[in-house]
Structures are given as C-alpha cells and as structure tokens.
Amino acid sequence: MASQTHQQTGLRSDHVARSSPPPPKSRWRTVLGRYPTGITIITSVDESGGPIGMVVGTFTSVSEDPPLVGFLPQRTSRTYAGIRRAGRFRASVLGAEHEGLCRDFFAAAPEDRFSGDAWEFDEHGVPRLRGAVAWFDATVHDVLPAGDHVMVLGAVADLGLGPGADEAPLVFLNGGYGSFAPPVTGVDLAELGSRLRIAAGVGDLVQGLARDLDVECALSTVVRDQVVVLTAADNRLPYVGTCFPFAAPMDPGFAAWCGPDLRRAWVENARRLMGQVDTHLLDDTIALVRERGYAISFGHTLSEHFGGLAAEARSGREAGGGRSDLARLWERMATGYADYCRDPRPQAHAHTLQVPVFGPDQCVAFELMVGGFGPGIGVERFRAILTAALDRAARITELTDGTPPAGYVPKLP
Ligand SMILES: Cc1cc2nc3c(=O)[nH]c(=O)nc-3n(C[C@H](O)[C@H](O)[C@H](O)COP(=O)(O)O)c2cc1C
C-alpha cells in the first residue's frame, strides 16, 4: 500500500525530505517527545582499543530471521565513527535503576564514561553494563543513510537477559525519565468478594484482639496495586473501605511474601510517587521483615496512616489527581525509615505492627495491623502484643485454609 502511494505520486522518500520544509525544531521535539522509548547504551572500542559509548533512544529490533537490531546515531557522532571502524557493538538496555548512571554517562566527557564498577569489558575491550536488563552483541551488518542520522544495522551474534531483567526498564518520555511496570491483575472482583467474606467472618477475632490488648486493629489486603482496609476493630477507626497505593516502603509485610509482579508494583508505585527509591534499603527491609516474620511501622500511628491516606486519596480523587499531596505524605512517612529499620530496639519507635495472614498459595492474603500502643513501650508489653497478634494471625491463616511459607518462624525481640 505504501509503495503504491509512492508510485502514484512519483515521490521518493529523499525527495520528500528535500522539498518539504523541516518543521521547527521545538515542534519536532514536542511531538516526538510524546513517543516513549527505552534507553540503551551502545558501546564499542576506538582505534586504540579504548572504550567508547553513547546513550540512544533509537535502539530497535529489525529482523528475527536473520537476527538484526538497529539504532540511529547522528552522522557526526564520534561513537558511531568508532563503531564503524571496530565493526562491532554491544547494546545494553538500561533499567529504571540506571537513571543516574544514564545522566552521568551522557554528561561525562567521552574518556570518563566508563569509570566505576558498573562496567566490565569483553575480550575485545567492548564495555558491558553489568546490571543491564538485556544485552545484544552485534557486528555491523549495514549502514543506511537517514538524513542527518544513519541507521546502523547490527547482525546479532549473541543476546541475553542481564541481572536486571526482573527490574522495570528505564523509559524516556516527554524529555524525562520514568519506568514501566505491567499492571497488576492478581486479584479480580470475585477474589475481592471472597476476601471480604473472609474478613467479615474473622471480624470477631480482630475485634477480640483489640479488646484483649487495648490496641487498635485492622485487617487489610492488596487488590491490584492498592491496599484496602477490610475490617477495623475499634470505633476510633472508621476506615473500612479506605484504599491507598501499595507503595514502598509502606506495608513491607505484603511485599515480603508476594509474587514478583506485586513486588515490582510496590517499588514502581513508590518511584512514581517520590521520583526515586532506594532499592538497597527496600531489599534490606524485605530481608528484615522475612527474618522477623512481621513488619513494623515507625513515625505514624495507625490512625495517622489510614486517616491521612484516606483524606489525601479522597481529595486527590476529587481534585482529579492530587498525586503531589500523596507524594508529600509518602515522603513524610518514609523519612527516617532507614534509621528506624536498623535500630536494634524496634519497640522504642514502633507505632504499628503488621503481621501476615497467609493464603493457600503461601503468599500474604491479609495483613493484621495492630497500633495505638506506642511508641516507647517496654519490651515486655511489645512482646505481649506481638505474641498475641502472631497467634491471632496464625489462627486466621488456619481458619481460612492458608499455609505459611516453608521456614516461616517469627522471632520475638
Ligand atoms: C535519552 C537520550 C536518547 C538519545 N538518543 C540518541 C539517538 O538515538 N541517537 C543519537 O545520535 N544520539 C542520541 N542521544 C544523544 C547522544 O547520547 C549524545 O549526543 C552522544 O554524546 C553522542 O555523541 P558522541 O557519539 O559524539 O559522543 C540521546 C541522548 C539521550 C539523553
């Protein structure tokens, strides 16, 4: 169809490019900025064997048989000149974690781009990004003229997933960096209905725990990528039905025992809310929660947690967005988290406890949240509350045909 149009009009593509005036640069960028691209660093070696590389958004798959990939460097690019000479390149696909690396790489002088331990080198000296999401080794198959750029076609000699393959890829859109995470579709409405029934069925157990310990209790679950409160025992907690984003570092109890999609959503929701996340801190938090067998929240009471979130989420929805308010709340709640997490006396700062209730798939189906007791309670009272909450959560797990994961043994302080 396209070739027919060309025949009918008698135009060749280079003729079109010459005869129509180019759109103003700003318009060109504004319109193309709406098209999201992945980010890849293309690397090779210069004539003295030194590493060279450039950030590109134009890396693309071209052909499966034979396997060809391509990218479009500017004709004047020094990296392109080097790649042409070397006849080979590696394409390393960046993950969301690499935003800083990408900015530094782009801003650095060519000779300073490969300092640091993010890079290793193959037998030809071509740099490889260690933590890439995916990588391709290619030899230059062809170079096609393309206006002020050229299209470099690479014959793929080898390809693979990198250690970052499970992380979200880095995405460039509208002049800014972001990330993509697949929508979480784990829980459908029927599943939510069954969880609501379960929550209603164990409401007395939650209420009883609150009464016995003189604390606030609630039972929550994750639906898609939102936390939803299903039961709240205490008239001071009219938060049933409240939902808020499942975003790190809040609710690490769900993230510690869930599938990889939901875990990714936890990280990516936080990245969206706060612009950046400390993945090492999150990994440490998850490891700590798994080791302890329960999670602790600091710096905000259950009422503040639910009350603030409910109000922000409501005003955000009414205002048709309000993400910045939610982001501010998240930043406030995340402040000091790292220090608290590493404190050997958690009861000194703990405001709430979150204890997992497991489903039949050994993932967390519900979280039993206990608050209204601290901070600054003695270790004896903390232990008593924790023991009772763990017992109650285990009972609910049992009653609802759930199974804790192998090796789940909570540790008391
Ligand atoms: C997100 C992003 C995407 C880019 N994509 C391309 C691209 O596809 N082609 C290109 O020639 N330059 C691209 N650039 C610019 C090059 O990375 C940069 O100009 C580089 O220094 C190339 O010049 P050099 O090879 O002479 O160093 C991109 C830069 C950024 C930040």
The ligand as an SDF file (V2000), in Angstrom:
LIG
                    3D

 31 33  0  0  0  0  0  0  0  0999 V2000
   17.6120    9.7990   26.2750 C   0  0  0  0  0  0  0  0  0  0  0  0
   18.6060   10.0450   25.1870 C   0  0  0  0  0  0  0  0  0  0  0  0
   18.4520    9.4330   23.9620 C   0  0  0  0  0  0  0  0  0  0  0  0
   19.3560    9.6820   22.9260 C   0  0  0  0  0  0  0  0  0  0  0  0
   19.1980    9.0610   21.7220 N   0  0  0  0  0  0  0  0  0  0  0  0
   20.0780    9.2930   20.7290 C   0  0  0  0  0  0  0  0  0  0  0  0
   19.9600    8.6210   19.4740 C   0  0  0  0  0  0  0  0  0  0  0  0
   19.0870    7.7860   19.2900 O   0  0  0  0  0  0  0  0  0  0  0  0
   20.8490    8.9330   18.5030 N   0  0  0  0  0  0  0  0  0  0  0  0
   21.8590    9.8530   18.7000 C   0  0  0  0  0  0  0  0  0  0  0  0
   22.6140   10.1180   17.7840 O   0  0  0  0  0  0  0  0  0  0  0  0
   22.0030   10.4870   19.8910 N   0  0  0  0  0  0  0  0  0  0  0  0
   21.1530   10.2270   20.9040 C   0  0  0  0  0  0  0  0  0  0  0  0
   21.2920   10.8480   22.1010 N   0  0  0  0  0  0  0  0  0  0  0  0
   22.4010   11.7920   22.2740 C   0  0  0  0  0  0  0  0  0  0  0  0
   23.7300   11.0820   22.4670 C   0  0  0  0  0  0  0  0  0  0  0  0
   23.7160   10.2060   23.5720 O   0  0  0  0  0  0  0  0  0  0  0  0
   24.8590   12.0900   22.6750 C   0  0  0  0  0  0  0  0  0  0  0  0
   24.7310   13.1560   21.8310 O   0  0  0  0  0  0  0  0  0  0  0  0
   26.1590   11.4430   22.4820 C   0  0  0  0  0  0  0  0  0  0  0  0
   27.0940   12.1920   23.1200 O   0  0  0  0  0  0  0  0  0  0  0  0
   26.5050   11.2120   21.0190 C   0  0  0  0  0  0  0  0  0  0  0  0
   27.6050   11.8960   20.6250 O   0  0  0  0  0  0  0  0  0  0  0  0
   29.0660   11.2330   20.5400 P   0  0  0  0  0  0  0  0  0  0  0  0
   28.9530    9.8690   19.9780 O   0  0  0  0  0  0  0  0  0  0  0  0
   29.8000   12.1700   19.6370 O   0  0  0  0  0  0  0  0  0  0  0  0
   29.5610   11.2160   21.9590 O   0  0  0  0  0  0  0  0  0  0  0  0
   20.4210   10.5770   23.1310 C   0  0  0  0  0  0  0  0  0  0  0  0
   20.5920   11.1620   24.3850 C   0  0  0  0  0  0  0  0  0  0  0  0
   19.6900   10.9000   25.4020 C   0  0  0  0  0  0  0  0  0  0  0  0
   19.8990   11.5260   26.7510 C   0  0  0  0  0  0  0  0  0  0  0  0
  1  2  1  0
  2  3  1  0
  2 30  2  0
  3  4  2  0
  4  5  1  0
  4 28  1  0
  5  6  2  0
  6  7  1  0
  6 13  1  0
  7  8  2  0
  7  9  1  0
  9 10  1  0
 10 11  2  0
 10 12  1  0
 12 13  2  0
 13 14  1  0
 14 15  1  0
 14 28  1  0
 15 16  1  0
 16 17  1  0
 16 18  1  0
 18 19  1  0
 18 20  1  0
 20 21  1  0
 20 22  1  0
 22 23  1  0
 23 24  1  0
 24 25  2  0
 24 26  1  0
 24 27  1  0
 28 29  2  0
 29 30  1  0
 30 31  1  0
M  END
$$$$
